[in-house]
Amino acid sequence: MKNTTVLLSQTPPIKHHYHLPAMHYLPLLLLLMPLYVSSTLALSSTCDAQLLKRADSGSNGYRDRSGICEGLYESPVSADFELVSMLNTPLIEHFTKDDVIQILQPNLSQQMSSSSISIRGLALKPRLYYRMDTTFGASATISWPVNEVLSTINLGAQELGIYGWQKIDNGMVYIPVNAKIADTPAKTAAAFDTQVIVRAGVPIKKIAWRLLGGNVSDAYKNESKSYAVGAPVPILITWPPTRPQFIKLEVAAKPMTSNEWIIQIFNIALPRPAL
């Protein structure tokens, strides 16, 4: 399929010059200044502008909720192959409405600015279109209340995908994160470093994956298992002993209805392990 680029010409804006007595209008400017500041703050929300246009109209619709954008939205039909979770320790608890999910800020001081890391949460249930978007502020921990939306739509801990991400010069980079329920003990070490979850918009009959980059070139790890449309596909990863700052995850999926493989490469920034 050929890519077609459409160039849109823009008519230069017409400039109007007004000469107003500055001191005469100073009280009016001071009066309007708070409105300008408040509107600027509203525009700096972590909400996805495109998703806001498709937000569900009910009380659980996708919108800003005190610095965390989350809720339900209407999704167009898509056959995309996407990454939906990258957690170092998967959430396995059962939520209660009073629980708070805590997400710790990854240490990426060697690769990029940690303060601009974004966090995304997605429903792993097929045909449940829920998303959460937020970023780290002054605090190194994001506190995400379950009772805002998750408990009202009955989305459990094991049905929730979470990952970090950041835009860089050559595209989007994914970041593994640590998440836990507040006031619960730390989990014991697992037999893997990170659980990645992907899903496809078509039924899959076979999946394979490997790590690339950072002096690593793995052979494909194959799994002959079928997955329905939109079903979560877990990938358990052990990172190289000497962790590179960046690494690539290549995932290949063979659809039920085709002999052509769908191949997607995800760029990943590996945080420094906690001491």
N, C-alpha and C positions, 0 to 999 in steps of 0.2 A: 504494500500500500504506500503510495507516494504522500509525502508530507506537503501540504499546500500552505504557503504563508500569504496572508492577506495584509497588504500595507494600507493603512487608513491615513489619509491626509487630513490634517487639522487646519482650520482657518485661524490665522493669528488673531488673538483677542484684540478687540478694539480698546484702546487706552483712552480713558476720560480723565481730564485734569480739572480738579476743582480747587479753588482758592478760598479757604475758609479762615476766618479769624480764629486762630488756635485757642487763645485764652477764653474767648466767648463760649466755645464748646467743651472746655475742659471739664466742667461739672458733669456734663452728659457722658463724656468718655469714662470718667471715674465710675459713674453709675453702671455703665454697661460692662466694665471690665470683669466683674465676677461672673457674668453670664458667659463671656468668652473663655475664661479659665475653666469653668465647669464643663463647657462643651468640648474643650480640648482634652480634658481628662476622660470624658466619655469616649472620645475617638481612640484613646490609647488602650482601650479594653483588650483583653486577650481573646475575645470572641472572634471566630472565623466569620468574616463579613459575608461570604457566600453561603455559609451554613445558616446564618441568621435569616436569609431570604427563604430558606426551606424549613424553618423551625416549626414544630408542631404548635398549634394555636392554644393548646390546653396549658394547665398550670405546670406540667412537666416539660414544656417546650424548651428548646435550647436557647439560653439567654444568660446574661451576666448575673451572678449570684455572689455579691460581695467579693469580687476579685477572682472567682472561679466561674468559668462559663461551662455550663453543662445542661443536658436535657435531650429530649427526643427531637428528631427531625425526619423529614420525608426524603427518602433516598431514591435516586434514579436507578434503573436497571443497569448493572455494570458487570463486565467480565474481567475486571482488574484482578491482578495478583498482588496482594498487599501484606505488609507486616503490620500486625495488630498488637503485639506485646513483646516486651524484652525485659523480663524481671530476673534479678539474680536469685531471688527466693520467691517462688509463686505463693500467692495468698491462698490458704486452704481453710481458713476459719469460716464460720458461719456468721454473717453480719447480724448485729442487732441495730435497732434504729438509733441508739445512742452512741454507736461506734464512730470513731474518727480514723480515717486512713492517713498515715504519715508517710511522706515521700522525702527521702534525704537527698540533699544536693550532691551530685557526683563531683569528684575532684578531677577537673579537666584543665587545671592550671597550665599544664605543659602544651596543650593543644589549642585551647580557645578560652574565651571568657565564660566562666561558670555562671555568672550572673544573668546571662541571656539565654540559658537553657529553658526550653519549653517542655511541658509535660502534657501528654495526651492519654485519655482513658477511653476505651471502646467496649461496647457490649460484644461478647463472644457468641451470644445466642444468634443463630441465623434469623434474619428478618426482624431483628429488634434494632432499630436505628437510634442508638444513644451515643453521645460523645461528650467528653470533658476536655477543656483546654485551659491551661493556666501557665504561669511562669514563676520562677523563684524571685521573690522580692528581697527585702533586706534580711529576712530570715533564711537560714540554710535548711529549713524544713517547711514543706507544704502540708497544711492540715486540711483535710478534705472530709467534711461531715457526710456521713451516710444518709442521715435523715432528710437531706435537702431534696434528693431525687432518687438515689439508688434503692432505698427501702420502699419507696412508693411504687416503683416499677418492678419490685421483686427480683432485682438483679443480685445474685449471690457473688461471693468472693471469687469462686472458681469460674465464674462466667464473665469476669472483668479482665480486660487486657490493659496494660499500662506500659508506656515507654517514654523515654526522653528523646528530644530531637532539637536540631539547630540548623539554620541555613548558613552555608558557607559559600565561598566563591564558586566552587564547582558543583553546587547542588545541595541536597539535603543529607545530613548525617544523623544516624540513629545512635542512641546512647542507652546502655543498660542501666537500670535504676534499682534501688532498694526501696521496698514499700512494706509497711507493717501496720497492724492495728495498734493504735495508741494504748499504752499501759499494758502491753502484753510482752512476755519474755522473748528474747531473741531466739530464732530458730537454730537448730543444730545444722552443721554444714551438710550440704547435699553431695551426691556423687557427681555433680556437674556444676559448672560455674554460672551459667545463665540459661533460662528457658526462653527461647524465641518461639512465637506463634505466628504463623502466616495463614492466609486463607485465599481461596480463589472463587471467582464468580461462575465457575463451571465445575461439573463433577470431575474428580481426579481419581485415576486408577493406580498411579505410582508417583512417588516423590523421591528426590535425591538432593543432597546438599554438600557443600564443601567450603572451606575457608581459603581465602586468597590474599596475598600481600603480606608485608612485614616479614619477608623471608619464609613465608608459609605457602605451600601449594598442596593442599590435601587432595587425596583421591576422593571421588564421590562416595558418600555413604547412602546406600539405597534402601528404600523401604517399600515393599510391594503391599501397600494397603490402600484401600479406596476411601475416598472422602466425598460426602455430598456437597452440593453447592453451598458455599459460605461456611462450611464446617471448619472449626479451628484445627490446624495441623501443628502439633508441638514438635519442636526441634531442641534437643538437649545438647548444649555446647560446653566443651571444656577448652578454654583458651590456651594458647601456647604458654609454656612455663615463663619465657621471657616475653612479657606482653608488649606488643608494638603499640604505638600511640593510635594508629588507625589500622583497620583490617576490613576485608570485604567478605560478605556472606553471599555465596551464589546458591540460589535455590532453583531447581528444575522440577517441573510438574508435568506429567503426561495426562492429558484429558481423556475421559472415557470415549469421546466421540471423534478423536483425531490421533494420528500417529506423530503429530508435530509437538515437540516439547515447548512448554512455556518456561522461559528462563528469565529470572529477575536477579539483579545484583544490588545488594544493600550495603552502603558505606556505613561503617560503624566506628565510633570513637570509643576507645576503651579507657575508662577512668582508672586512676591509680587506686589499688586496693586500700581499704581502710586499715590503719595500723592497729 
